[in-house]
């Protein structure tokens, strides 16, 4: 037996992933256990969870890998500060303590995090090698082009190359400070959202605006080449030397200072979001076309934080030159933990890789790689908490009851099996609702998730029905909610009168499934199949039999300000602390109306617990 542990830490979304004889047996983000959103510390709790799931101890590990090279990253940091000195001195003073005490002593920190029980080798890969490994090795392709895009690793901000069999090779890189991820994050910051966690809000805001600043961005901020490479005009940015993303020159270009967080959104922010989204899509499409020209391959694998831009991904799939696309579901830094473990197994140890057994799926097991909880453990917890519950003996009775509750417009907390790895809830730690309801988007945003009303919800659809409800190919696989497609024309409703502007566009009913139809008629689609999703697939089949609709709302089981729930205790607390109607823990069903001391939750009181982003 060969056991390999991969780690990512100290920058954003730390995680651990465990391979045993090349099989991905466990992976999880540290935030799910510590309940600190985007926890960047060494993932001690995630390590323990992965080892427990495999029945191993640290001493049983053969290799431990880390997803980047801290000394190279430190070299980039020092060179950047020296280039901008003395302007970057306050930022330098803020960064140095963590580097001097922890990041420059990574071997010591890793062995300490393993409890002193591991004496084997430590492997450090380059950041974009980890991303590329996470993109290609779990994919269903024997060979494919690879494209990685993010903020920055050591020096690289994007790279491309090829994967064949058990090897990857990256041949080209774009280097810091010229970064598509940092460009998008600059607009995230300027529009009043938090960098490294608010980018998806900017993407969701984009359809409410008009891309009126596209020419301004292309004229002033970046010199974009036909192959997708570019150079930024750094006089508009402050991320190299300061504590903010943009400079005063950026402010002047876009009509004033950045929006302050939690203040009302204006048309400027909506138009800026639409503009940078369009520019990002153009850059990504140019990169994809160039990669195709250079490699001549028909399939493409993506990873890196920019690969979570599902609107751009959808355009690659529809308009790009590739026949097939596979995106690492944990595309950001967390996925680097999985990437380095796979790199060690295949690239360094030379072990074969075969996708034949996985087809037509991939090698990532639906990204359902976290801990699960047994019925006896859940029952003991519920009894100890004084909860009122109904336990169902079989799945048939359970899904019949839950489908009826959803059809009656109840909001369901759905907690099943192994926790998802990556930022998306995929039907195991999900909040579910009726996509046919015209009120459900606002209800779930404001009363359950406690977040901005404009935020779209994703549809989950039976894979065998996907082409009937969305502009996708028959039975097209999209299990990770990483591609945006339009709602099928036959399911849309023609608007009458003048189209509202701004957030008022939310009020128009646009399709038969209005709760998951964004204002531009798009949707971030997840498909569900019996092999990956089991009980969740059964529930959706039952809901379709009852209503004629194979589509539900699926959003992550959490509220704004906290990570996705991990344990039954987390789920129960979230259930009681929000205006959720029903909680389903495996085959245990709890109705809010039957719980002792249940009450309508005050939003301000609940949100006061969290450091909001």
C-alpha positions in Angstrom: 0.0 0.0 0.0 1.2 3.5 -0.9 -0.5 6.4 0.9 0.1 10.0 -0.3 -1.2 13.1 1.5 -1.4 16.4 -0.4 -1.7 19.8 1.3 -2.5 23.4 0.5 -2.2 26.1 3.1 -1.2 29.6 4.2 -2.7 31.6 1.4 -6.4 30.8 0.8 -8.7 27.8 1.4 -6.3 25.3 2.9 -7.1 21.7 2.3 -5.9 18.1 2.5 -6.3 15.2 0.1 -5.4 11.6 0.5 -4.5 8.9 -2.1 -4.2 5.2 -1.4 -2.6 3.2 -4.2 -3.6 6.0 -6.6 -7.3 6.1 -5.6 -8.7 9.4 -4.2 -10.1 8.2 -0.9 -10.6 11.6 0.9 -10.3 15.3 0.4 -11.7 18.3 2.4 -11.2 22.0 3.1 -10.1 23.1 6.6 -12.9 25.7 6.8 -15.5 23.0 7.1 -14.1 21.8 10.4 -12.9 25.1 12.0 -16.0 27.0 10.8 -13.7 29.9 9.8 -14.6 30.8 6.2 -11.6 30.4 3.8 -9.4 29.3 6.6 -5.8 29.5 5.3 -4.0 27.8 8.2 -2.3 24.5 8.0 -5.2 22.1 7.5 -4.8 20.0 10.7 -8.5 19.1 11.0 -8.8 18.2 7.4 -5.7 16.0 7.6 -7.2 14.2 10.6 -10.5 13.7 8.8 -8.8 12.3 5.7 -6.7 9.9 7.7 -9.7 8.8 9.8 -11.7 8.0 6.7 -8.9 5.8 5.4 -8.2 4.2 8.9 -4.6 5.5 8.8 -2.2 7.4 11.0 0.4 9.9 10.0 3.1 7.2 10.4 1.4 5.2 7.7 2.0 7.8 5.0 4.6 7.2 2.4 4.7 10.8 0.9 3.5 14.2 1.8 3.3 16.9 -0.8 2.7 20.6 -0.7 1.1 22.5 -3.6 3.6 25.2 -4.2 7.2 26.3 -3.5 7.2 28.8 -0.7 10.8 30.0 -1.3 10.0 30.9 -4.9 6.9 32.7 -3.8 9.0 34.6 -1.2 11.5 35.5 -3.9 8.6 37.0 -5.9 7.4 38.9 -2.9 10.8 40.4 -2.1 11.5 41.3 -5.7 8.1 43.0 -6.0 8.6 45.0 -2.8 12.0 46.1 -3.9 10.7 47.2 -7.3 8.2 49.5 -5.8 10.1 50.6 -2.7 9.5 52.6 -0.6 5.8 52.6 -1.7 5.2 49.1 -0.5 6.7 49.4 3.0 3.4 49.2 5.0 2.4 46.1 3.0 5.9 44.6 3.5 5.6 45.1 7.3 2.2 43.4 7.4 3.4 40.3 5.4 6.8 39.6 6.9 5.8 38.3 10.4 3.8 35.4 8.9 6.5 34.6 6.4 9.3 34.7 9.0 7.5 32.6 11.6 5.6 30.1 9.4 5.8 30.2 5.6 9.6 30.0 5.3 9.6 27.0 7.6 7.1 24.9 5.8 8.8 21.5 6.4 8.8 22.2 10.2 5.2 23.4 10.1 4.0 20.4 8.1 5.7 17.8 10.3 4.3 19.7 13.4 0.8 19.6 11.8 1.1 15.8 11.4 1.7 15.5 15.1 5.4 14.5 14.8 4.3 11.1 13.5 5.6 11.4 9.9 9.3 11.0 9.1 9.1 10.5 5.3 9.9 12.7 2.4 8.2 16.1 1.7 7.6 17.0 -1.9 7.0 20.6 -3.1 5.6 21.1 -6.6 5.1 24.4 -8.4 1.7 26.0 -7.9 0.5 25.7 -11.5 1.9 22.2 -11.7 -0.5 21.3 -8.8 -3.4 23.0 -10.6 -2.6 21.3 -13.9 -2.3 17.9 -12.1 -5.7 18.4 -10.5 -7.2 19.3 -13.8 -5.9 16.4 -15.9 -5.3 13.4 -13.7 -8.9 13.0 -12.4 -10.4 13.8 -15.8 -11.9 11.2 -18.1 -9.4 11.9 -20.9 -6.4 9.8 -21.9 -4.9 13.0 -23.4 -5.9 16.6 -23.3 -4.7 20.2 -23.4 -4.4 21.9 -20.0 -5.1 25.5 -19.2 -4.6 27.0 -15.7 -5.5 30.6 -14.7 -5.6 32.2 -11.3 -4.3 35.2 -9.3 -0.7 34.2 -8.9 1.3 31.2 -7.8 5.1 31.6 -7.4 5.4 33.8 -10.5 3.0 32.2 -13.0 -0.6 33.6 -13.3 -1.6 31.3 -16.2 -0.1 28.4 -17.9 -0.8 25.8 -20.5 0.5 22.5 -21.7 -0.6 18.9 -22.3 -1.5 15.8 -20.3 -0.9 12.3 -21.7 -1.4 9.1 -19.8 0.4 9.5 -16.4 2.3 12.7 -17.3 1.7 16.4 -17.7 4.0 19.0 -19.2 3.5 22.7 -19.0 5.1 24.6 -21.8 4.0 28.2 -21.5 3.4 30.7 -18.7 2.1 34.2 -18.1 3.9 35.9 -15.2 3.0 38.2 -12.3 2.0 41.1 -12.1 0.0 40.5 -15.3 -2.9 38.4 -14.0 -6.4 37.8 -15.2 -7.4 36.6 -11.7 -6.0 39.8 -10.1 -7.6 42.0 -12.7 -11.0 40.4 -11.9 -10.3 40.7 -8.2 -9.5 44.4 -8.6 -13.0 45.0 -9.9 -14.4 42.7 -7.1 -12.7 45.0 -4.6 -13.8 48.2 -6.4 -17.4 47.1 -6.5 -17.4 46.6 -2.7 -16.9 42.8 -2.4 -14.2 41.0 -0.6 -11.2 39.8 -2.7 -10.8 36.0 -2.9 -14.4 35.3 -1.9 -16.6 37.9 -3.6 -15.7 37.2 -7.2 -18.7 35.0 -7.7 -20.9 37.9 -6.5 -19.4 40.1 -9.2 -20.2 37.4 -11.8 -23.8 37.1 -10.5 -24.2 40.9 -10.7 -23.0 41.2 -14.3 -26.3 40.4 -16.1 -27.9 43.4 -14.3 -25.6 45.9 -16.0 -24.5 46.9 -19.5 -20.9 46.4 -20.6 -20.4 50.1 -21.2 -16.8 50.1 -19.8 -15.4 47.3 -22.1 -13.6 49.8 -24.4 -12.3 51.8 -21.4 -10.8 48.6 -19.9 -9.2 47.5 -23.1 -7.9 50.9 -23.9 -6.4 51.8 -20.5 -6.0 48.8 -18.2 -4.6 46.0 -20.4 -2.9 45.4 -23.7 -4.6 42.2 -24.9 -3.0 40.1 -27.6 -4.7 37.7 -30.0 -3.3 34.7 -28.2 -4.9 35.8 -24.9 -1.6 37.1 -23.3 -1.7 40.6 -22.0 0.1 43.3 -20.1 -1.6 45.4 -17.4 -0.9 49.1 -16.9 0.1 48.9 -13.3 -0.4 52.6 -12.6 -4.1 51.8 -12.2 -3.5 49.1 -9.6 -2.1 48.9 -6.1 -1.8 45.2 -5.4 2.0 45.0 -6.0 2.9 47.5 -3.3 -0.2 48.5 -1.3 -3.0 47.3 0.9 -5.7 47.9 -1.7 -6.3 46.4 -5.2 -6.8 49.7 -7.1 -5.1 53.1 -7.2 -6.5 56.6 -7.3 -6.0 56.7 -11.0 -8.4 53.7 -11.3 -10.9 55.8 -9.2 -10.7 58.7 -11.6 -11.1 56.4 -14.6 -14.3 55.0 -13.3 -15.9 58.0 -11.8 -15.1 58.0 -8.1 -13.8 55.9 -5.2 -14.6 52.2 -4.6 -18.1 51.3 -3.3 -18.1 50.7 0.4 -19.1 47.2 1.5 -22.8 46.8 2.5 -23.8 50.1 0.9 -26.5 50.1 -1.9 -25.4 48.9 -5.3 -25.6 51.5 -8.1 -25.8 51.2 -11.8 -22.0 51.9 -12.0 -21.2 48.7 -10.1 -23.6 46.7 -12.3 -22.1 48.1 -15.5 -18.5 47.5 -14.2 -19.4 43.9 -13.4 -20.9 43.4 -16.8 -17.8 45.0 -18.4 -15.1 43.1 -16.6 -17.0 39.8 -17.1 -17.2 40.4 -20.8 -13.5 41.2 -21.0 -12.6 38.1 -18.9 -14.6 35.9 -21.2 -12.8 37.4 -24.2 -9.4 36.7 -22.6 -10.3 33.2 -21.7 -11.7 32.4 -25.2 -8.5 33.8 -26.8 -6.4 31.7 -24.5 -8.4 28.6 -25.2 -8.2 29.1 -29.0 -4.4 29.6 -28.8 -4.0 26.5 -26.6 -6.0 24.5 -29.2 -3.8 25.8 -32.1 -0.6 25.0 -30.2 -1.5 21.5 -29.0 -3.9 20.3 -31.7 -5.9 18.4 -29.0 -9.6 18.0 -29.0 -10.1 18.0 -25.2 -9.4 20.7 -22.6 -8.9 20.5 -18.8 -9.1 23.7 -16.6 -8.1 24.6 -13.1 -7.1 27.6 -11.1 -9.5 30.2 -9.5 -10.5 31.7 -12.9 -11.8 28.3 -13.9 -14.7 28.8 -11.4 -16.0 31.5 -13.7 -18.8 29.3 -15.0 -20.0 31.9 -17.5 -16.7 31.9 -19.3 -16.6 28.1 -19.1 -19.9 27.9 -20.8 -18.6 30.1 -23.6 -15.6 27.8 -24.1 -17.8 24.8 -24.4 -20.2 26.5 -26.8 -17.9 28.7 -28.9 -14.4 27.3 -28.4 -12.6 24.9 -30.6 -12.6 21.9 -28.1 -15.0 19.0 -28.3 -15.0 18.3 -24.6 -14.2 20.2 -21.4 -13.4 19.0 -17.9 -13.0 21.4 -15.0 -11.6 20.5 -11.6 -14.5 21.1 -9.2 -12.1 22.4 -6.5 -10.4 24.6 -9.1 -9.0 27.1 -6.6 -6.2 26.6 -4.1 -8.0 23.8 -2.2 -7.7 21.7 -5.3 -3.9 22.1 -5.3 -3.8 19.6 -2.4 -5.3 17.0 -4.6 -3.1 18.0 -7.5 0.2 17.6 -5.7 -0.8 14.1 -4.4 -1.7 13.0 -7.9 1.5 14.5 -9.2 3.6 12.5 -6.8 1.7 9.2 -7.7 1.8 9.6 -11.4 4.6 12.0 -12.4 7.2 11.2 -9.8 6.5 7.6 -9.0 5.5 6.7 -12.6 2.3 4.8 -11.8 0.0 4.1 -14.7 -3.3 6.0 -15.1 -6.3 4.4 -16.8 -9.7 6.2 -17.4 -11.4 3.1 -18.8 -13.0 2.0 -15.5 -14.3 5.5 -14.9 -16.0 6.2 -18.2 -18.4 7.8 -18.9 -17.6 9.5 -15.7 -14.3 10.9 -14.3 -12.0 9.7 -11.5 -13.1 12.1 -8.8 -16.2 10.2 -7.5 -18.5 13.2 -8.0 -16.2 15.1 -5.7 -18.0 13.5 -2.8 -14.8 13.0 -0.8 -15.5 14.3 2.7 -16.8 12.7 5.9 -20.1 10.9 6.2 -22.1 10.2 9.4 -23.9 7.0 10.4 -27.6 6.8 11.4 -26.8 5.9 15.1 -24.5 8.9 15.4 -27.2 11.2 14.0 -29.9 9.7 16.2 -27.8 10.1 19.4 -27.2 13.7 18.5 -30.8 14.5 17.8 -32.0 12.8 21.0 -29.4 14.7 23.0 -30.5 18.0 21.5 -34.2 17.4 22.3 -35.1 17.5 18.6 -38.4 16.2 17.3 -37.9 14.0 14.2 -39.4 11.4 12.0 -37.1 8.5 11.0 -37.9 6.6 7.7 -37.1 3.0 7.3 -36.4 3.1 3.6 -35.6 5.6 0.8 -38.9 5.2 -0.9 -40.9 6.6 2.0 -38.3 9.3 2.6 -38.2 10.7 -0.9 -42.0 10.5 -1.2 -42.3 12.7 1.9 -39.5 15.2 1.0 -40.8 15.6 -2.6 -44.2 16.5 -1.3 -42.7 19.0 1.1 -40.7 20.7 -1.7 -43.7 20.8 -4.0 -45.6 22.6 -1.2 -42.9 25.3 -1.4 -41.0 24.3 1.8 -37.3 25.1 1.9 -35.3 21.9 2.7 -31.9 21.4 4.3 -30.7 18.2 2.7 -27.7 16.5 4.4 -26.7 13.1 2.9 -23.6 10.9 2.7 -20.1 12.3 2.1 -19.4 16.0 2.1 -18.5 17.7 -1.2 -14.9 18.8 -1.9 -14.8 22.2 -3.5 -16.9 25.4 -3.2 -20.2 24.0 -4.6 -22.8 21.9 -2.8 -23.7 19.1 -5.1 -26.6 17.4 -3.4 -25.1 16.2 -0.2 -24.8 19.5 1.8 -27.6 21.4 0.0 -30.6 23.6 0.5 -33.3 22.6 -1.9 -36.4 24.4 -3.1 -39.1 24.4 -5.9 -37.6 26.0 -9.0 -41.2 26.6 -10.3 -41.9 29.2 -7.6 -41.6 32.8 -8.7 -41.0 33.9 -5.1 -38.5 31.3 -4.1 -35.3 33.2 -5.2 -36.1 36.2 -3.0 -37.4 34.0 -0.1 -34.2 31.9 0.0 -31.8 34.8 -0.4 -33.4 37.1 2.2 -34.9 34.7 4.8 -32.7 31.6 4.5 -29.3 32.6 3.1 -29.4 36.1 4.5 -27.7 37.6 1.5 -28.2 40.0 -1.4 -31.4 39.6 -3.3 -29.7 39.7 -6.7 -27.8 36.5 -6.1 -28.9 33.8 -8.5 -29.6 30.2 -7.5 -28.5 27.2 -9.5 -30.8 24.5 -11.0 -30.1 20.8 -10.5 -31.7 18.7 -13.2 -32.0 15.0 -14.0 -29.2 14.3 -16.5 -31.6 12.5 -18.8 -33.8 15.6 -19.0 -31.1 18.3 -19.3 -31.6 19.0 -23.0 -35.3 19.4 -22.6 -34.8 22.3 -20.1 -31.5 23.9 -21.0 -29.6 24.7 -24.1 -27.3 21.7 -23.7 -26.6 18.5 -25.5 -28.7 15.4 -24.7 -27.5 13.8 -21.4 -24.6 16.2 -21.3 -22.7 15.7 -18.1 -22.4 18.7 -15.8 -22.2 17.2 -12.3 -20.1 20.0 -10.7 -22.1 23.1 -11.4 -19.3 24.7 -13.4 -20.9 25.6 -16.7 -23.6 28.2 -17.5 -26.2 27.5 -20.2 -29.4 29.2 -21.3 -32.8 27.9 -20.3 -34.3 26.1 -23.2 -36.3 28.4 -25.5 -39.4 26.3 -25.2 -39.3 26.8 -21.4 -39.0 30.6 -21.5 -41.8 33.2 -21.3 -41.9 36.2 -23.6 -41.7 39.5 -21.7 -44.4 42.2 -22.1 -43.7 45.9 -22.1 -40.4 47.7 -21.4 -37.6 45.6 -19.8 -36.9 46.9 -16.3 -33.4 48.0 -15.5 -31.0 47.2 -12.7 -32.2 45.1 -9.8 -35.8 45.7 -10.9 -35.2 43.0 -13.5 -35.5 40.5 -10.7 -39.3 40.9 -10.7 -40.0 39.6 -14.2 -40.9 35.9 -14.5 -38.8 34.6 -17.4 -39.4 30.9 -17.6 -41.3 27.9 -16.2 -38.5 27.7 -13.6 -38.2 31.3 -12.6 -36.3 30.7 -9.3 -33.2 29.4 -11.2 -33.5 31.6 -14.4 -31.1 34.5 -14.2 -32.1 37.9 -15.7 -30.3 37.0 -18.9 -32.1 33.7 -19.2 -29.0 31.7 -18.1 -28.5 29.2 -15.4 -25.5 27.5 -13.7 -26.5 23.9 -14.4 -25.8 20.8 -12.3 -26.9 17.4 -13.7 -27.8 14.5 -11.4 -27.4 10.8 -12.3 -28.1 7.6 -10.4 -24.5 6.4 -10.3 -23.0 9.4 -8.6 -26.0 10.7 -6.6 -28.1 7.8 -5.4 -30.7 9.0 -3.0 -30.6 12.6 -4.4 -31.4 11.2 -7.9 -34.3 9.2 -6.4 -35.7 12.3 -4.8 -35.6 14.2 -8.1 -37.3 11.3 -9.9 -40.0 11.3 -7.3 -40.4 15.1 -7.6 -40.7 14.8 -11.4 -43.3 12.1 -11.0 -45.4 14.3 -8.7 -45.0 17.7 -10.6 -43.8 16.9 -14.1 -40.7 19.0 -13.5 -37.2 17.4 -13.2 -35.6 20.6 -11.9 -34.9 21.8 -8.3 -33.1 24.7 -6.7 -29.8 23.5 -5.3 -27.8 26.0 -3.2 -25.1 25.4 -0.6 -26.2 24.4 3.0 -24.9 27.5 4.8 -25.7 31.2 5.3 -23.7 34.2 4.2 -20.7 34.4 6.5 -20.1 30.8 7.2 -18.7 27.7 5.4 -20.9 24.9 4.1 -22.0 22.6 6.9 -19.9 19.6 7.7 -21.5 17.7 10.6 -25.1 17.0 11.7 -24.5 19.5 14.5 -23.6 22.2 12.0 -26.7 21.4 9.9 -29.0 21.5 12.9 -27.7 24.8 14.1 -28.1 26.4 10.6 -31.7 24.9 10.5 -32.7 26.4 13.8 -30.8 29.7 13.1 -32.6 30.4 9.8 -36.1 30.4 8.5 -35.6 27.0 6.9 -38.8 24.8 7.0 -37.4 21.2 7.0 -34.1 19.5 7.8 -33.3 16.1 6.4 -30.3 14.3 8.0 -30.0 11.0 6.1 -33.4 9.4 6.8 -34.3 11.7 9.7 -36.8 14.5 8.9 -37.3 17.5 11.2 -40.1 20.0 10.6 -39.4 23.5 11.9 -43.0 23.8 13.2 -42.5 20.8 15.5 -39.2 22.0 17.1 -39.2 23.3 20.7 -38.6 27.1 20.8 -38.8 27.5 17.0 -39.3 31.1 16.0 -38.9 33.5 13.1 -35.2 34.4 12.9 -34.1 38.0 12.9 -31.5 38.5 10.1 -29.4 41.1 11.9 -29.1 39.0 15.0 -28.0 35.9 13.1 -25.5 37.8 10.9 -23.9 39.5 13.8 -22.1 36.2 14.6 -20.1 36.3 11.4 -17.3 38.2 9.7 -19.2 38.9 6.6 -17.7 39.0 3.1 
